[in-house]
Amino acid sequence: MYLDYILDGQLFLAPVGENPQKIVDLGTGFGFWALDVADQFPSARIIGTDLSPIQPRWTPPNVEFRVEDLDDEFRPWTSIYADADLMHLRFLLPTVRRPRQILQRCLENLKPGGWIEIHDLVPKIFSDDGTAGDDHPIHTLYQQIDGPFSSLYGWNIHFPANLASTLREMGFVNVSAKHNAIPIGRWHREARLREMGVFAQSLLSDWLVTMLIRHETLGLNAEEAHKLGQDILDAFNNPQIHAQHDWLDIWAQKPLP
Ligand SMILES: C[S@@+](CC[C@H](N)C(=O)[O-])C[C@H]1O[C@@H](n2cnc3c(N)ncnc32)[C@H](O)[C@@H]1O
C-alpha cells in the first residue's frame, strides 16, 4: 500500500542523497522496509529496531535487527544509532507513551543535515461530497480509544495531526508534509484509487477487529463492541459513503551547524 501506491515505488521521500551511510527504521515490525532499503543502498548500514523479534533471520549483509524498547525513558538509546542519515518511523508514534522523547532522540542521533521521515494515519474521515464526515462510525471507535484505553496504554492517536509544528518546535528544519486522501472501500471510479480503497478497507478492518476484541479496555461491553464493529464495516461496504482517510507523509531535517 505504502511503497507501491502512496509513495509510487519510492521507499522514502526525504532527499538523503545518493550515498547514505546509515539508515534506521524504528518500530520496524517484520522489517520489510529495512530489507528493501538494504537492497537499494548496499553500501549503507541499515538498522531495524522493534520490541518484538519477528524479523527474518536471513537478511542482506548490510541489515541488522535489534530488539529494544525505544520508549524506555530510563534507558538511553545505545550509540549504534548515532550519525544516521535517515530515521524512518512508520505507524509507531501514536502507540507509544513518549512520542516526543522518541523524536528528541532521533534529533540527537541524526547527523547534522540528516533526515527524519514519518508515515502515519491522521484519525479523521472526510469526503468531498458530504457523504462521510464526523458522523462516520469509525469516529466512535477513535473516541473510545481516547478514553480509558489511552490512559491505560499511553496512546495518543492524534499525535500525527500536529507533527509538522511539533517537529519545527523541536528544532527540525525544512519540514515537508504530504497529506494523502485515501479512499476507504471500493467506491472510487478510478481503478488505482479503488485498489487503494480496497487495501485501506482491509487494513482498517483487521485493525478494528484487533481493537474491539479488547472491548472492556475501550469502555464497551461485548454487545456494544459487536454493534460498533458491524456499523463500521457496513459503512466501509456502503458504496454511497465516499469516505477518505488522511495518510500523512512528513519529512524534516536536522539543521547543519
Ligand atoms: C503498526 S507496527 C508498524 C511496523 C512497520 N513500521 C511497518 O510500517 O510495517 C508498529 C511496530 O512498532 C513496534 N513498537 C511499538 N512500540 C515500540 C517500542 N516502544 N519500541 C520498539 N518498537 C515498538 C511494534 O512492536 C510494531 O512492530
The ligand as an SDF file (V2000), in Angstrom:
LIG
                    3D

 27 29  0  0  0  0  0  0  0  0999 V2000
    1.9930   -0.9270   13.3920 C   0  0  0  0  0  0  0  0  0  0  0  0
    3.5420   -1.7170   13.5000 S   0  0  0  0  0  0  0  0  0  0  0  0
    4.4220   -0.9560   12.1440 C   0  0  0  0  0  0  0  0  0  0  0  0
    5.5650   -1.7980   11.6350 C   0  0  0  0  0  0  0  0  0  0  0  0
    6.3590   -1.1990   10.4910 C   0  0  0  0  0  0  0  0  0  0  0  0
    6.9300    0.0900   10.8440 N   0  0  0  0  0  0  0  0  0  0  0  0
    5.5130   -1.0760    9.2590 C   0  0  0  0  0  0  0  0  0  0  0  0
    5.1150    0.0380    8.9090 O   0  0  0  0  0  0  0  0  0  0  0  0
    5.2500   -2.1080    8.6080 O   0  0  0  0  0  0  0  0  0  0  0  0
    4.2690   -0.9150   14.9030 C   0  0  0  0  0  0  0  0  0  0  0  0
    5.5390   -1.5890   15.3610 C   0  0  0  0  0  0  0  0  0  0  0  0
    6.1390   -0.7960   16.3780 O   0  0  0  0  0  0  0  0  0  0  0  0
    6.6560   -1.6560   17.3730 C   0  0  0  0  0  0  0  0  0  0  0  0
    6.7600   -0.9130   18.6350 N   0  0  0  0  0  0  0  0  0  0  0  0
    5.7350   -0.4160   19.3720 C   0  0  0  0  0  0  0  0  0  0  0  0
    6.2120    0.1760   20.4810 N   0  0  0  0  0  0  0  0  0  0  0  0
    7.5680    0.0450   20.4510 C   0  0  0  0  0  0  0  0  0  0  0  0
    8.6090    0.4350   21.3200 C   0  0  0  0  0  0  0  0  0  0  0  0
    8.3490    1.0510   22.4630 N   0  0  0  0  0  0  0  0  0  0  0  0
    9.8860    0.1410   20.9850 N   0  0  0  0  0  0  0  0  0  0  0  0
   10.1510   -0.5220   19.8330 C   0  0  0  0  0  0  0  0  0  0  0  0
    9.2000   -0.9080   18.9560 N   0  0  0  0  0  0  0  0  0  0  0  0
    7.9200   -0.6480   19.2650 C   0  0  0  0  0  0  0  0  0  0  0  0
    5.6480   -2.7900   17.4220 C   0  0  0  0  0  0  0  0  0  0  0  0
    6.2130   -3.9550   18.0020 O   0  0  0  0  0  0  0  0  0  0  0  0
    5.2750   -2.9660   15.9430 C   0  0  0  0  0  0  0  0  0  0  0  0
    6.0910   -3.9190   15.2940 O   0  0  0  0  0  0  0  0  0  0  0  0
  1  2  1  0
  2  3  1  0
  2 10  1  0
  3  4  1  0
  4  5  1  0
  5  6  1  0
  5  7  1  0
  7  8  2  0
  7  9  1  0
 10 11  1  0
 11 12  1  0
 11 26  1  0
 12 13  1  0
 13 14  1  0
 13 24  1  0
 14 15  1  0
 14 23  1  0
 15 16  2  0
 16 17  1  0
 17 18  1  0
 17 23  2  0
 18 19  1  0
 18 20  2  0
 20 21  1  0
 21 22  2  0
 22 23  1  0
 24 25  1  0
 24 26  1  0
 26 27  1  0
M  CHG  2   2   1   9  -1
M  END
$$$$
